[in-house]
Amino acid sequence: MDLSGKVREKDPALAHAFGSRLGTFGAVEHFTHKRRRAATKAFFSQRSIDNLEPSSRKYITQLDKYLSAMYHADTHVCFDIRPVLLAWGTDSLTGTILGQSRGLLQDESKRREWYRMYDGMREIWPLVRRCPWLIPMALAWPRIAIPLARITLPKLEVLLHLFMDMNKLAALKAERTIVAMSKEEGERATFQSDVFDAIVRSDLPECEKEPYRMAHEAIELVGGGGATTPKGICDGLYFVLSSQRIYRKLKQELTNEIPAGSVIPAARKLQQFPYLNAVIKETLRISRVVALRSAARAPTEELYYNGLCLKPGVTVSMTLSTAMTREDIFPDPLEFLPERWLENPEKLSAMERYFVPFGLGNRSCVGRSFAVMQMHSVFAMLFRRYEMRLADTDRARDVDPHRTWATNEPHPSSKGISISILAIDRDVKIVGI
């Protein structure tokens, strides 16, 4: 049953899960989604992401600076790396994609508040899912909604402030782009500086370029990319560090490919490192970061599956994590085995078909290239520059999914992904001088 290339609508319950009815993710109707996605297609292309990589390296440098400060040769301090990576992921995405970083890594109070909001969203997620009108209504009357949320749902208050921040940022960026376009004398710019710039320069109607509408796009990007990539890296850290064989094999490849005195290469080059690439693919498969079911419907045609006729408008969905843990496709599916991507060429085609961490079709993750670039760069930095070990981290409690909102999350009693840094190789640079 082919769900791509034809008119397909998203299930409203899924589309409005974040309260962002006006974003690309929030678009139910097929052609509305197609227009909005087309507006940012060039910005999220592989070529554009390659151009943005130097900017994203700035935030990896900040992450490295934070981790270096946590290294103490005598005491080997243990710390939970989840809030740190969440802060880095949010800073990197907002700085590189939205054009203005939230500065979480450099401000401990902001970092704690952000993690509190992220943690709190897990608790109010069922309410937001079942009351999709809640956030739009609150945003329509913020002067009433924010004080009320402060009393009744304080964790929702932080989210409402984020919406308002994105609205202000969208207005600022739109104004700058309009001024820049007036000076270009009719010549279209060859480089889009951020996603707001891409939307304002697009062929979308003017109502789609209003700051309030673009703020919904920003919220979707922050909620999606700012949380999912850090979660995947956290899980990958656990799986690699929990196996000395995998850890040493990965570290050996990175040491051979990135010798002392050199600079960590661009992500395109890193993707050519066989074992690093296998580790990242296995991380994306087994971490099962995205929890939402991929639900769509054909509004005007009948679909047939195994002899069953599905009438127009019937919702069809798949769970990405189930597809990536099929035992007939991935033997020992819950075991972290990077070698499966290197040693089974006869099964590789089938595995690639069911490897869907970013979804499928025209509703798949728009930021896939950005996420892959980030993961390769951060993994290379972590495992080439640092010697690390796990500390009081348990897979059943701290890694495996027990609850869900936008991402799969560990048990409520989780203590995080605790690590200690044993050594740093300062002869390997993240950026050239």
C-alpha positions in Angstrom: 0.0 0.0 0.0 1.7 3.2 -1.2 1.0 6.3 0.9 3.4 8.6 -1.0 3.1 10.7 -4.1 -0.7 11.1 -3.8 -3.1 13.3 -1.9 -2.7 12.4 1.8 -3.9 14.2 4.8 -2.4 14.0 8.3 -4.5 12.8 11.2 -5.6 16.0 13.1 -4.8 14.4 16.5 -1.2 14.0 15.3 -0.9 17.3 13.4 -2.1 19.4 16.4 -0.1 17.5 19.0 2.2 20.5 19.7 -0.6 23.1 19.5 1.1 24.5 16.3 -1.9 24.4 13.9 -0.3 26.9 11.6 3.0 25.1 11.1 4.1 22.6 8.5 3.8 19.8 10.9 0.4 21.1 12.0 -1.0 21.2 8.5 -3.7 18.6 8.0 -4.6 19.3 4.4 -2.3 18.0 1.8 -1.8 21.0 -0.4 -1.3 23.4 2.6 1.4 21.1 3.9 3.0 20.9 0.4 3.1 24.7 0.0 4.6 25.3 3.5 7.2 22.6 3.1 8.2 23.9 -0.4 9.0 27.3 1.2 11.8 25.8 3.3 12.9 22.9 1.0 16.0 24.7 -0.3 16.9 25.9 3.2 16.9 22.3 4.5 18.6 20.8 1.5 21.9 18.9 1.9 23.7 21.7 0.1 22.3 24.4 2.5 23.1 22.3 5.6 26.7 21.9 4.4 26.9 25.7 4.2 25.4 26.0 7.7 27.8 23.4 9.3 30.5 26.0 10.2 27.9 27.9 12.2 26.7 24.7 14.0 30.4 23.9 14.9 30.4 27.0 17.1 27.9 25.3 19.4 29.8 22.0 19.4 32.8 24.1 20.5 30.7 25.5 23.4 29.6 22.0 24.3 33.3 20.9 24.3 34.2 23.9 26.5 31.5 22.8 29.0 32.6 19.2 29.1 36.3 20.2 29.4 35.3 22.2 32.5 33.8 19.1 34.0 37.1 17.2 33.7 39.0 16.9 37.0 42.0 14.6 36.8 42.0 13.7 40.4 38.3 13.2 41.2 36.5 12.2 38.0 33.3 14.0 38.7 30.1 12.2 37.6 27.3 14.2 36.0 24.1 13.7 34.1 24.8 14.6 30.5 21.1 14.8 29.4 20.4 18.4 30.4 23.7 19.4 28.9 23.0 17.8 25.5 19.4 19.2 25.6 20.8 22.7 26.1 23.4 22.2 23.3 20.8 20.8 20.9 18.4 23.7 21.5 21.2 26.3 21.2 22.5 24.7 18.0 19.1 24.5 16.4 17.9 28.0 17.5 21.2 29.6 16.6 21.8 27.8 13.3 18.2 27.4 12.0 16.3 30.2 13.6 19.2 32.7 13.6 19.3 33.4 17.4 20.6 31.0 20.0 18.8 30.8 23.4 22.2 30.7 25.1 21.4 27.8 27.4 24.8 26.3 27.6 26.4 29.5 28.9 23.7 30.2 31.5 23.0 27.7 34.2 19.7 29.2 35.3 18.4 29.2 31.8 19.6 25.7 31.3 17.8 24.4 34.4 14.6 26.3 33.5 14.7 24.8 30.0 15.1 21.3 31.3 12.3 21.9 33.7 10.0 22.9 30.9 11.1 19.9 28.8 10.5 17.6 31.8 7.2 19.3 32.6 5.9 18.7 29.0 5.9 15.0 29.7 3.4 15.6 32.5 1.1 17.9 30.6 1.4 16.1 27.3 -1.8 14.0 27.7 -3.7 17.2 28.4 -2.3 19.0 25.4 -3.0 16.0 23.2 -6.6 15.7 24.3 -7.3 19.4 24.3 -5.7 20.7 21.1 -7.6 24.0 21.5 -5.7 24.7 24.8 -2.5 26.3 23.5 -4.1 28.2 20.5 -6.7 29.7 22.9 -4.1 30.6 25.5 -2.0 32.3 22.8 -5.0 34.3 21.6 -5.4 35.8 25.1 -1.9 35.7 26.6 -2.5 38.4 29.2 -5.2 36.2 30.8 -3.7 32.8 30.0 -0.2 33.3 31.4 -1.2 34.4 34.9 -3.8 31.7 35.0 -1.3 29.1 33.9 1.1 30.3 36.5 -1.4 29.3 39.2 -2.9 26.2 37.6 -0.3 24.8 35.2 3.1 26.5 35.8 4.8 24.2 33.3 2.5 25.3 30.6 3.4 28.9 31.4 7.0 28.3 30.2 5.7 26.9 26.9 3.5 29.9 26.4 6.4 32.3 26.9 8.4 30.3 24.3 5.6 30.8 21.8 5.6 34.5 22.5 9.5 34.6 22.2 9.2 32.9 18.8 6.6 35.4 17.7 8.9 38.3 18.6 11.9 36.7 16.9 9.9 35.9 13.7 8.8 39.6 13.5 12.4 40.8 14.0 13.7 38.4 11.4 11.0 39.2 8.9 11.6 42.9 9.1 15.3 42.4 8.5 14.7 40.2 5.5 12.2 42.7 4.0 14.8 45.5 4.4 17.5 43.3 2.8 15.2 42.4 -0.1 14.6 46.1 -0.7 18.3 46.6 -1.2 18.8 43.6 -3.6 17.3 45.4 -6.5 15.1 42.5 -7.6 17.9 39.9 -7.5 17.1 37.0 -5.3 19.7 36.1 -2.7 21.5 32.8 -3.2 21.8 32.1 0.5 19.0 32.0 3.1 20.4 33.0 6.5 17.7 31.3 8.6 14.3 29.6 8.2 12.4 32.9 8.7 14.4 34.4 5.8 13.5 31.4 3.7 9.8 31.8 4.4 9.7 35.5 3.8 11.6 35.1 0.5 9.3 32.3 -0.7 6.3 32.3 -2.9 3.9 31.7 -0.1 1.0 34.2 0.2 1.5 37.1 2.5 -0.8 35.7 5.2 1.6 32.8 5.5 4.5 35.2 6.2 2.9 36.8 9.3 5.1 36.5 12.4 2.5 34.6 14.4 2.2 32.0 11.6 6.0 31.6 11.3 6.3 31.3 15.1 4.4 28.0 14.8 7.1 26.8 12.4 9.7 27.8 14.9 8.0 26.0 17.8 7.8 22.8 15.7 11.5 22.9 14.9 12.5 23.6 18.5 10.2 20.9 19.8 11.2 18.4 17.2 14.9 18.9 16.5 15.9 20.5 19.8 14.8 17.4 21.7 15.1 14.4 19.4 18.8 14.7 18.4 20.1 15.1 22.0 18.0 12.2 23.1 19.5 10.0 20.4 23.0 11.1 21.3 22.4 10.3 25.0 21.2 6.8 24.1 24.1 6.3 21.8 26.5 7.3 24.5 25.1 4.7 26.8 25.2 1.9 24.3 28.8 2.6 23.2 30.1 3.1 26.7 28.4 0.0 28.0 30.4 -2.1 25.6 34.2 -1.9 25.8 34.5 -3.8 22.5 32.3 -1.2 20.7 33.9 1.7 22.5 37.5 0.7 21.7 36.6 -0.2 18.1 35.0 3.2 17.5 37.8 5.1 19.2 40.4 3.2 17.2 38.7 4.2 13.9 38.5 7.8 15.0 42.1 7.9 16.1 43.3 6.4 12.8 41.2 8.8 10.7 41.7 11.9 12.9 45.3 11.9 14.1 46.7 14.2 16.7 47.2 17.7 15.5 44.3 17.6 13.1 40.8 19.1 13.0 37.6 17.0 13.1 36.5 16.9 9.5 33.2 18.0 8.1 30.2 15.7 8.6 30.2 14.6 4.9 33.7 13.2 5.5 32.7 11.7 8.9 29.8 9.8 7.2 32.5 7.9 5.2 33.9 6.4 8.4 32.4 2.9 8.3 32.2 2.1 12.0 31.1 5.6 13.1 28.4 5.6 10.5 27.3 2.1 11.6 27.2 3.2 15.3 25.0 6.2 14.5 22.6 4.1 12.3 22.3 1.6 15.1 21.8 4.4 17.6 18.9 5.8 15.5 17.4 2.4 15.1 17.5 1.1 18.7 16.9 4.4 20.5 13.5 4.7 18.8 13.5 8.4 19.7 10.3 9.5 17.9 7.2 8.2 19.8 4.4 9.6 17.7 2.6 7.2 15.3 2.9 8.3 11.7 -0.8 8.7 10.8 -2.3 9.7 7.5 -5.4 9.2 5.4 -6.5 9.3 1.8 -9.4 11.7 1.6 -10.7 10.8 -1.9 -9.7 7.2 -2.7 -10.0 3.7 -1.5 -6.8 1.9 -0.3 -6.3 -1.8 -0.4 -4.1 -3.8 2.0 -3.9 -7.6 2.1 -7.3 -7.8 0.4 -8.9 -5.3 2.8 -10.6 -2.2 1.4 -10.1 1.0 3.4 -12.7 3.6 2.6 -11.7 7.2 1.9 -10.9 9.1 5.1 -9.8 6.1 7.1 -6.7 6.8 9.1 -3.7 4.5 8.5 -0.7 4.7 10.8 2.6 3.0 11.6 4.8 3.1 14.6 8.4 3.8 13.5 9.9 2.0 16.5 8.0 -1.2 15.7 9.3 -1.2 12.1 12.9 -0.8 13.3 12.7 -3.6 15.8 11.2 -6.4 13.6 13.1 -9.5 14.5 12.8 -11.0 11.0 14.6 -7.9 9.7 16.9 -7.1 12.6 17.9 -10.3 14.5 18.3 -9.6 18.2 16.5 -6.3 17.7 17.0 -5.0 21.2 20.8 -5.6 21.1 23.1 -2.8 20.1 25.0 -4.3 17.2 26.6 -1.8 14.8 28.2 -4.6 12.9 24.8 -5.6 11.5 25.2 -2.6 9.1 28.6 -3.9 8.0 28.5 -7.7 8.0 25.2 -8.6 6.4 25.3 -7.3 2.9 22.6 -9.7 1.8 20.2 -8.3 4.4 21.3 -4.7 4.1 18.6 -3.8 1.5 15.8 -5.1 3.8 17.3 -3.3 6.8 17.5 0.0 4.8 13.8 -0.4 3.9 12.8 -0.7 7.5 15.2 1.9 8.8 12.8 4.8 9.2 14.0 7.0 12.1 12.9 10.1 10.2 9.6 8.8 8.8 8.7 8.2 5.2 7.3 10.2 2.3 6.5 13.8 2.0 5.6 14.0 5.7 9.1 12.8 6.8 11.3 14.9 9.0 12.3 18.1 7.2 15.5 18.5 9.3 16.9 15.0 8.6 20.1 16.3 7.0 20.7 18.7 9.9 20.2 16.0 12.5 22.5 13.6 10.7 25.2 16.3 10.4 24.9 17.1 14.1 25.1 13.5 15.3 28.2 12.7 13.3 30.0 15.8 14.4 29.1 15.4 18.1 29.9 11.7 18.2 33.3 12.4 16.5 34.1 15.1 19.1 33.0 13.0 22.1 34.7 9.8 21.2 37.8 11.2 19.7 38.7 13.9 22.3 37.4 12.3 25.4 37.9 9.1 27.5 34.7 8.5 29.3 32.9 5.9 31.4 29.4 5.3 32.6 28.5 5.9 36.2 25.4 4.5 37.9 23.4 4.2 34.7 21.0 1.4 34.2 19.5 0.5 30.8 16.1 -0.6 32.2 15.7 2.5 34.3 17.6 5.2 32.4 17.5 4.3 28.7 14.6 2.0 27.6 11.3 3.7 26.8 8.7 3.6 29.6 6.6 6.7 28.8 6.2 9.0 25.9 5.3 12.4 24.6 7.1 13.7 21.5 10.0 11.4 22.3 10.2 8.0 24.0 11.4 8.6 27.6 12.8 6.4 30.4 11.2 5.4 33.7 10.2 8.3 36.0 12.8 7.1 38.5 15.6 7.6 35.9 18.8 9.2 37.2 19.9 10.2 33.7 22.9 9.2 31.6 25.6 9.7 34.2 29.2 9.8 32.9 32.6 10.8 34.2 35.4 12.1 32.0 38.8 10.4 32.5 41.0 12.2 30.0 41.0 14.7 27.1 43.0 14.7 24.0 43.5 18.4 23.4 45.6 17.9 20.3 42.5 17.3 18.2 40.6 20.5 17.3 37.0 21.0 16.6 37.5 23.9 14.2 40.5 25.1 12.4 42.3 28.3 13.4 
